[in-house]
Every structure is written in C-alpha cells, then in structure tokens.
Amino acid sequence: MIIYKPRTLANLDCKGRGPDGRLTIGGKVCYPRDQVVIWLADQVKKK
C-alpha cells in the first residue's frame, strides 16, 4: 500500500508530478477523485 503524507503530495504537486485537476476550495487543495485514482494507479505501475 502506498501512503502519501499531505506535505509529500504538496511537494509532488509543486513539481508538476501530482494528480491533475487541482482545485482550491476554502484555502485547501483538493483533487477530483477520478484523477487521484488514475494518478495512484500510475504510481503503483512505476514502483
């Protein structure tokens, strides 16, 4: 199982390597669920 801490995900997003579709709602970063699933599946393939 791959677990990403919020700070790690923020760093990946800053480098352009996080999930697509980044949204900011109330000062918090959110991602569409389908994009996160696609991104996580890609991370598993890379490892």
CHARMM internal coordinates of N, CA and C (Angstrom, degrees):
IC EDIT
DIST 1 N 1 CA 1.4406
DIST 1 CA 1 C 1.5213
ANGL 1 N 1 CA 1 C 109.02
DIST 1 C 2 N 1.3136
ANGL 1 CA 1 C 2 N 115.78
DIHE 1 N 1 CA 1 C 2 N 135.90
DIST 2 N 2 CA 1.4570
ANGL 1 C 2 N 2 CA 121.59
DIHE 1 CA 1 C 2 N 2 CA 177.92
DIST 2 CA 2 C 1.5192
ANGL 2 N 2 CA 2 C 108.14
DIHE 1 C 2 N 2 CA 2 C -100.93
DIST 2 C 3 N 1.3277
ANGL 2 CA 2 C 3 N 116.51
DIHE 2 N 2 CA 2 C 3 N 126.82
DIST 3 N 3 CA 1.4584
ANGL 2 C 3 N 3 CA 121.22
DIHE 2 CA 2 C 3 N 3 CA 177.68
DIST 3 CA 3 C 1.5270
ANGL 3 N 3 CA 3 C 107.42
DIHE 2 C 3 N 3 CA 3 C -123.66
DIST 3 C 4 N 1.3247
ANGL 3 CA 3 C 4 N 115.55
DIHE 3 N 3 CA 3 C 4 N 125.40
DIST 4 N 4 CA 1.4587
ANGL 3 C 4 N 4 CA 120.81
DIHE 3 CA 3 C 4 N 4 CA 178.07
DIST 4 CA 4 C 1.5092
ANGL 4 N 4 CA 4 C 109.04
DIHE 3 C 4 N 4 CA 4 C -109.10
DIST 4 C 5 N 1.3210
ANGL 4 CA 4 C 5 N 116.49
DIHE 4 N 4 CA 4 C 5 N 129.55
DIST 5 N 5 CA 1.4549
ANGL 4 C 5 N 5 CA 121.23
DIHE 4 CA 4 C 5 N 5 CA 174.31
DIST 5 CA 5 C 1.5311
ANGL 5 N 5 CA 5 C 107.57
DIHE 4 C 5 N 5 CA 5 C -75.39
DIST 5 C 6 N 1.3352
ANGL 5 CA 5 C 6 N 117.41
DIHE 5 N 5 CA 5 C 6 N 154.30
DIST 6 N 6 CA 1.4654
ANGL 5 C 6 N 6 CA 120.04
DIHE 5 CA 5 C 6 N 6 CA -178.95
DIST 6 CA 6 C 1.5322
ANGL 6 N 6 CA 6 C 113.18
DIHE 5 C 6 N 6 CA 6 C -54.86
DIST 6 C 7 N 1.3220
ANGL 6 CA 6 C 7 N 116.91
DIHE 6 N 6 CA 6 C 7 N -39.50
DIST 7 N 7 CA 1.4774
ANGL 6 C 7 N 7 CA 119.52
DIHE 6 CA 6 C 7 N 7 CA -178.65
DIST 7 CA 7 C 1.5249
ANGL 7 N 7 CA 7 C 111.43
DIHE 6 C 7 N 7 CA 7 C -67.21
DIST 7 C 8 N 1.3251
ANGL 7 CA 7 C 8 N 116.82
DIHE 7 N 7 CA 7 C 8 N -37.77
DIST 8 N 8 CA 1.4594
ANGL 7 C 8 N 8 CA 120.68
DIHE 7 CA 7 C 8 N 8 CA 177.73
DIST 8 CA 8 C 1.5172
ANGL 8 N 8 CA 8 C 110.04
DIHE 7 C 8 N 8 CA 8 C -63.54
DIST 8 C 9 N 1.3269
ANGL 8 CA 8 C 9 N 116.03
DIHE 8 N 8 CA 8 C 9 N -44.39
DIST 9 N 9 CA 1.4584
ANGL 8 C 9 N 9 CA 120.14
DIHE 8 CA 8 C 9 N 9 CA 178.75
DIST 9 CA 9 C 1.5218
ANGL 9 N 9 CA 9 C 110.84
DIHE 8 C 9 N 9 CA 9 C -64.02
DIST 9 C 10 N 1.3238
ANGL 9 CA 9 C 10 N 117.70
DIHE 9 N 9 CA 9 C 10 N -37.69
DIST 10 N 10 CA 1.4631
ANGL 9 C 10 N 10 CA 121.31
DIHE 9 CA 9 C 10 N 10 CA 177.31
DIST 10 CA 10 C 1.5283
ANGL 10 N 10 CA 10 C 110.53
DIHE 9 C 10 N 10 CA 10 C -63.03
DIST 10 C 11 N 1.3303
ANGL 10 CA 10 C 11 N 116.58
DIHE 10 N 10 CA 10 C 11 N -41.95
DIST 11 N 11 CA 1.4678
ANGL 10 C 11 N 11 CA 120.06
DIHE 10 CA 10 C 11 N 11 CA 178.38
DIST 11 CA 11 C 1.5292
ANGL 11 N 11 CA 11 C 111.10
DIHE 10 C 11 N 11 CA 11 C -64.45
DIST 11 C 12 N 1.3305
ANGL 11 CA 11 C 12 N 117.27
DIHE 11 N 11 CA 11 C 12 N -43.09
DIST 12 N 12 CA 1.4622
ANGL 11 C 12 N 12 CA 120.61
DIHE 11 CA 11 C 12 N 12 CA 178.42
DIST 12 CA 12 C 1.5201
ANGL 12 N 12 CA 12 C 110.48
DIHE 11 C 12 N 12 CA 12 C -63.09
DIST 12 C 13 N 1.3248
ANGL 12 CA 12 C 13 N 117.06
DIHE 12 N 12 CA 12 C 13 N -40.80
DIST 13 N 13 CA 1.4570
ANGL 12 C 13 N 13 CA 121.46
DIHE 12 CA 12 C 13 N 13 CA 179.16
DIST 13 CA 13 C 1.5299
ANGL 13 N 13 CA 13 C 110.80
DIHE 12 C 13 N 13 CA 13 C -63.05
DIST 13 C 14 N 1.3109
ANGL 13 CA 13 C 14 N 116.12
DIHE 13 N 13 CA 13 C 14 N -41.51
DIST 14 N 14 CA 1.4622
ANGL 13 C 14 N 14 CA 121.28
DIHE 13 CA 13 C 14 N 14 CA 179.63
DIST 14 CA 14 C 1.5303
ANGL 14 N 14 CA 14 C 111.45
DIHE 13 C 14 N 14 CA 14 C -62.20
DIST 14 C 15 N 1.3271
ANGL 14 CA 14 C 15 N 116.22
DIHE 14 N 14 CA 14 C 15 N -33.62
DIST 15 N 15 CA 1.4649
ANGL 14 C 15 N 15 CA 122.12
DIHE 14 CA 14 C 15 N 15 CA 179.35
DIST 15 CA 15 C 1.5278
ANGL 15 N 15 CA 15 C 112.47
DIHE 14 C 15 N 15 CA 15 C -84.98
DIST 15 C 16 N 1.3514
ANGL 15 CA 15 C 16 N 116.82
DIHE 15 N 15 CA 15 C 16 N -0.94
DIST 16 N 16 CA 1.4641
ANGL 15 C 16 N 16 CA 120.26
DIHE 15 CA 15 C 16 N 16 CA -179.40
DIST 16 CA 16 C 1.5201
ANGL 16 N 16 CA 16 C 113.02
DIHE 15 C 16 N 16 CA 16 C 79.99
DIST 16 C 17 N 1.3312
ANGL 16 CA 16 C 17 N 117.50
DIHE 16 N 16 CA 16 C 17 N 18.40
DIST 17 N 17 CA 1.4686
ANGL 16 C 17 N 17 CA 121.31
DIHE 16 CA 16 C 17 N 17 CA -177.49
DIST 17 CA 17 C 1.5215
ANGL 17 N 17 CA 17 C 112.33
DIHE 16 C 17 N 17 CA 17 C -113.00
DIST 17 C 18 N 1.3392
ANGL 17 CA 17 C 18 N 117.65
DIHE 17 N 17 CA 17 C 18 N 11.51
DIST 18 N 18 CA 1.4602
ANGL 17 C 18 N 18 CA 122.17
DIHE 17 CA 17 C 18 N 18 CA 179.34
DIST 18 CA 18 C 1.5189
ANGL 18 N 18 CA 18 C 110.74
DIHE 17 C 18 N 18 CA 18 C -93.20
DIST 18 C 19 N 1.3284
ANGL 18 CA 18 C 19 N 116.79
DIHE 18 N 18 CA 18 C 19 N -175.42
DIST 19 N 19 CA 1.4615
ANGL 18 C 19 N 19 CA 121.16
DIHE 18 CA 18 C 19 N 19 CA 178.79
DIST 19 CA 19 C 1.5306
ANGL 19 N 19 CA 19 C 111.66
DIHE 18 C 19 N 19 CA 19 C -62.26
DIST 19 C 20 N 1.3242
ANGL 19 CA 19 C 20 N 116.15
DIHE 19 N 19 CA 19 C 20 N 152.58
DIST 20 N 20 CA 1.4659
ANGL 19 C 20 N 20 CA 121.59
DIHE 19 CA 19 C 20 N 20 CA 176.48
DIST 20 CA 20 C 1.5236
ANGL 20 N 20 CA 20 C 110.17
DIHE 19 C 20 N 20 CA 20 C -78.47
DIST 20 C 21 N 1.3166
ANGL 20 CA 20 C 21 N 116.71
DIHE 20 N 20 CA 20 C 21 N 162.32
DIST 21 N 21 CA 1.4500
ANGL 20 C 21 N 21 CA 122.03
DIHE 20 CA 20 C 21 N 21 CA 172.59
DIST 21 CA 21 C 1.5150
ANGL 21 N 21 CA 21 C 115.40
DIHE 20 C 21 N 21 CA 21 C 82.70
DIST 21 C 22 N 1.3026
ANGL 21 CA 21 C 22 N 117.52
DIHE 21 N 21 CA 21 C 22 N 28.68
DIST 22 N 22 CA 1.4663
ANGL 21 C 22 N 22 CA 122.19
DIHE 21 CA 21 C 22 N 22 CA -177.41
DIST 22 CA 22 C 1.5305
ANGL 22 N 22 CA 22 C 110.98
DIHE 21 C 22 N 22 CA 22 C -57.23
DIST 22 C 23 N 1.3321
ANGL 22 CA 22 C 23 N 115.93
DIHE 22 N 22 CA 22 C 23 N 131.46
DIST 23 N 23 CA 1.4600
ANGL 22 C 23 N 23 CA 122.75
DIHE 22 CA 22 C 23 N 23 CA 176.82
DIST 23 CA 23 C 1.5244
ANGL 23 N 23 CA 23 C 108.75
DIHE 22 C 23 N 23 CA 23 C -125.85
DIST 23 C 24 N 1.3180
ANGL 23 CA 23 C 24 N 116.66
DIHE 23 N 23 CA 23 C 24 N 150.12
DIST 24 N 24 CA 1.4526
ANGL 23 C 24 N 24 CA 120.72
DIHE 23 CA 23 C 24 N 24 CA 173.40
DIST 24 CA 24 C 1.5230
ANGL 24 N 24 CA 24 C 107.30
DIHE 23 C 24 N 24 CA 24 C -115.57
DIST 24 C 25 N 1.3268
ANGL 24 CA 24 C 25 N 115.79
DIHE 24 N 24 CA 24 C 25 N 120.22
DIST 25 N 25 CA 1.4596
ANGL 24 C 25 N 25 CA 121.66
DIHE 24 CA 24 C 25 N 25 CA -179.60
DIST 25 CA 25 C 1.5243
ANGL 25 N 25 CA 25 C 107.61
DIHE 24 C 25 N 25 CA 25 C -126.26
DIST 25 C 26 N 1.3078
ANGL 25 CA 25 C 26 N 116.22
DIHE 25 N 25 CA 25 C 26 N 116.39
DIST 26 N 26 CA 1.4641
ANGL 25 C 26 N 26 CA 119.93
DIHE 25 CA 25 C 26 N 26 CA 179.74
DIST 26 CA 26 C 1.5142
ANGL 26 N 26 CA 26 C 113.40
DIHE 25 C 26 N 26 CA 26 C 59.93
DIST 26 C 27 N 1.3185
ANGL 26 CA 26 C 27 N 117.04
DIHE 26 N 26 CA 26 C 27 N 32.20
DIST 27 N 27 CA 1.4626
ANGL 26 C 27 N 27 CA 121.46
DIHE 26 CA 26 C 27 N 27 CA 179.51
DIST 27 CA 27 C 1.5211
ANGL 27 N 27 CA 27 C 114.18
DIHE 26 C 27 N 27 CA 27 C 82.37
DIST 27 C 28 N 1.3267
ANGL 27 CA 27 C 28 N 117.16
DIHE 27 N 27 CA 27 C 28 N 2.35
DIST 28 N 28 CA 1.4708
ANGL 27 C 28 N 28 CA 121.02
DIHE 27 CA 27 C 28 N 28 CA 178.52
DIST 28 CA 28 C 1.5241
ANGL 28 N 28 CA 28 C 109.21
DIHE 27 C 28 N 28 CA 28 C -111.50
DIST 28 C 29 N 1.3175
ANGL 28 CA 28 C 29 N 115.31
DIHE 28 N 28 CA 28 C 29 N 142.68
DIST 29 N 29 CA 1.4577
ANGL 28 C 29 N 29 CA 120.95
DIHE 28 CA 28 C 29 N 29 CA 179.40
DIST 29 CA 29 C 1.5184
ANGL 29 N 29 CA 29 C 109.27
DIHE 28 C 29 N 29 CA 29 C -84.74
DIST 29 C 30 N 1.3324
ANGL 29 CA 29 C 30 N 115.52
DIHE 29 N 29 CA 29 C 30 N 132.82
DIST 30 N 30 CA 1.4608
ANGL 29 C 30 N 30 CA 122.20
DIHE 29 CA 29 C 30 N 30 CA 179.55
DIST 30 CA 30 C 1.5253
ANGL 30 N 30 CA 30 C 107.81
DIHE 29 C 30 N 30 CA 30 C -131.99
DIST 30 C 31 N 1.3302
ANGL 30 CA 30 C 31 N 115.02
DIHE 30 N 30 CA 30 C 31 N 155.80
DIST 31 N 31 CA 1.4578
ANGL 30 C 31 N 31 CA 121.45
DIHE 30 CA 30 C 31 N 31 CA 177.81
DIST 31 CA 31 C 1.5265
ANGL 31 N 31 CA 31 C 108.50
DIHE 30 C 31 N 31 CA 31 C -130.04
DIST 31 C 32 N 1.3391
ANGL 31 CA 31 C 32 N 117.89
DIHE 31 N 31 CA 31 C 32 N 144.89
DIST 32 N 32 CA 1.4592
ANGL 31 C 32 N 32 CA 119.52
DIHE 31 CA 31 C 32 N 32 CA 174.39
DIST 32 CA 32 C 1.5348
ANGL 32 N 32 CA 32 C 110.10
DIHE 31 C 32 N 32 CA 32 C -61.64
DIST 32 C 33 N 1.3120
ANGL 32 CA 32 C 33 N 116.06
DIHE 32 N 32 CA 32 C 33 N 136.85
DIST 33 N 33 CA 1.4658
ANGL 32 C 33 N 33 CA 121.44
DIHE 32 CA 32 C 33 N 33 CA -175.42
DIST 33 CA 33 C 1.5272
ANGL 33 N 33 CA 33 C 111.98
DIHE 32 C 33 N 33 CA 33 C -55.33
DIST 33 C 34 N 1.3339
ANGL 33 CA 33 C 34 N 117.69
DIHE 33 N 33 CA 33 C 34 N -44.52
DIST 34 N 34 CA 1.4623
ANGL 33 C 34 N 34 CA 119.71
DIHE 33 CA 33 C 34 N 34 CA -177.34
DIST 34 CA 34 C 1.5271
ANGL 34 N 34 CA 34 C 111.33
DIHE 33 C 34 N 34 CA 34 C -63.22
DIST 34 C 35 N 1.3289
ANGL 34 CA 34 C 35 N 117.16
DIHE 34 N 34 CA 34 C 35 N -35.40
DIST 35 N 35 CA 1.4620
ANGL 34 C 35 N 35 CA 120.35
DIHE 34 CA 34 C 35 N 35 CA 178.55
DIST 35 CA 35 C 1.5243
ANGL 35 N 35 CA 35 C 111.93
DIHE 34 C 35 N 35 CA 35 C -69.26
DIST 35 C 36 N 1.3222
ANGL 35 CA 35 C 36 N 116.71
DIHE 35 N 35 CA 35 C 36 N -35.81
DIST 36 N 36 CA 1.4743
ANGL 35 C 36 N 36 CA 120.67
DIHE 35 CA 35 C 36 N 36 CA 177.63
DIST 36 CA 36 C 1.5262
ANGL 36 N 36 CA 36 C 109.68
DIHE 35 C 36 N 36 CA 36 C -66.40
DIST 36 C 37 N 1.3287
ANGL 36 CA 36 C 37 N 117.08
DIHE 36 N 36 CA 36 C 37 N -41.88
DIST 37 N 37 CA 1.4642
ANGL 36 C 37 N 37 CA 120.61
DIHE 36 CA 36 C 37 N 37 CA 179.79
DIST 37 CA 37 C 1.5294
ANGL 37 N 37 CA 37 C 110.15
DIHE 36 C 37 N 37 CA 37 C -62.54
DIST 37 C 38 N 1.3238
ANGL 37 CA 37 C 38 N 117.20
DIHE 37 N 37 CA 37 C 38 N -44.51
DIST 38 N 38 CA 1.4644
ANGL 37 C 38 N 38 CA 121.40
DIHE 37 CA 37 C 38 N 38 CA 178.27
DIST 38 CA 38 C 1.5284
ANGL 38 N 38 CA 38 C 110.28
DIHE 37 C 38 N 38 CA 38 C -62.11
DIST 38 C 39 N 1.3249
ANGL 38 CA 38 C 39 N 116.37
DIHE 38 N 38 CA 38 C 39 N -44.12
DIST 39 N 39 CA 1.4620
ANGL 38 C 39 N 39 CA 121.18
DIHE 38 CA 38 C 39 N 39 CA -178.88
DIST 39 CA 39 C 1.5278
ANGL 39 N 39 CA 39 C 111.10
DIHE 38 C 39 N 39 CA 39 C -64.65
DIST 39 C 40 N 1.3394
ANGL 39 CA 39 C 40 N 116.75
DIHE 39 N 39 CA 39 C 40 N -44.16
DIST 40 N 40 CA 1.4644
ANGL 39 C 40 N 40 CA 119.85
DIHE 39 CA 39 C 40 N 40 CA 179.18
DIST 40 CA 40 C 1.5279
ANGL 40 N 40 CA 40 C 111.52
DIHE 39 C 40 N 40 CA 40 C -63.56
DIST 40 C 41 N 1.3257
ANGL 40 CA 40 C 41 N 117.27
DIHE 40 N 40 CA 40 C 41 N -40.56
DIST 41 N 41 CA 1.4686
ANGL 40 C 41 N 41 CA 120.65
DIHE 40 CA 40 C 41 N 41 CA 177.99
DIST 41 CA 41 C 1.5224
ANGL 41 N 41 CA 41 C 110.09
DIHE 40 C 41 N 41 CA 41 C -60.94
DIST 41 C 42 N 1.3264
ANGL 41 CA 41 C 42 N 116.86
DIHE 41 N 41 CA 41 C 42 N -38.78
DIST 42 N 42 CA 1.4652
ANGL 41 C 42 N 42 CA 120.70
DIHE 41 CA 41 C 42 N 42 CA 178.09
DIST 42 CA 42 C 1.5265
ANGL 42 N 42 CA 42 C 111.11
DIHE 41 C 42 N 42 CA 42 C -67.13
DIST 42 C 43 N 1.3440
ANGL 42 CA 42 C 43 N 117.80
DIHE 42 N 42 CA 42 C 43 N -36.66
DIST 43 N 43 CA 1.4613
ANGL 42 C 43 N 43 CA 121.22
DIHE 42 CA 42 C 43 N 43 CA 178.56
DIST 43 CA 43 C 1.5253
ANGL 43 N 43 CA 43 C 110.83
DIHE 42 C 43 N 43 CA 43 C -65.15
DIST 43 C 44 N 1.3201
ANGL 43 CA 43 C 44 N 117.00
DIHE 43 N 43 CA 43 C 44 N -38.01
DIST 44 N 44 CA 1.4699
ANGL 43 C 44 N 44 CA 120.77
DIHE 43 CA 43 C 44 N 44 CA 179.33
DIST 44 CA 44 C 1.5249
ANGL 44 N 44 CA 44 C 110.29
DIHE 43 C 44 N 44 CA 44 C -65.93
DIST 44 C 45 N 1.3294
ANGL 44 CA 44 C 45 N 117.16
DIHE 44 N 44 CA 44 C 45 N -39.24
DIST 45 N 45 CA 1.4762
ANGL 44 C 45 N 45 CA 121.38
DIHE 44 CA 44 C 45 N 45 CA 179.83
DIST 45 CA 45 C 1.5252
ANGL 45 N 45 CA 45 C 110.62
DIHE 44 C 45 N 45 CA 45 C -64.46
DIST 45 C 46 N 1.3326
ANGL 45 CA 45 C 46 N 117.41
DIHE 45 N 45 CA 45 C 46 N -34.48
DIST 46 N 46 CA 1.4638
ANGL 45 C 46 N 46 CA 121.22
DIHE 45 CA 45 C 46 N 46 CA -177.44
DIST 46 CA 46 C 1.5243
ANGL 46 N 46 CA 46 C 112.42
DIHE 45 C 46 N 46 CA 46 C -72.86
DIST 46 C 47 N 1.3225
ANGL 46 CA 46 C 47 N 117.89
DIHE 46 N 46 CA 46 C 47 N -23.70
DIST 47 N 47 CA 1.4735
ANGL 46 C 47 N 47 CA 120.60
DIHE 46 CA 46 C 47 N 47 CA -175.05
DIST 47 CA 47 C 1.4762
ANGL 47 N 47 CA 47 C 112.30
DIHE 46 C 47 N 47 CA 47 C -91.33
END
COOR INIT
IC SEED 1 N 1 CA 1 C
IC BUILD
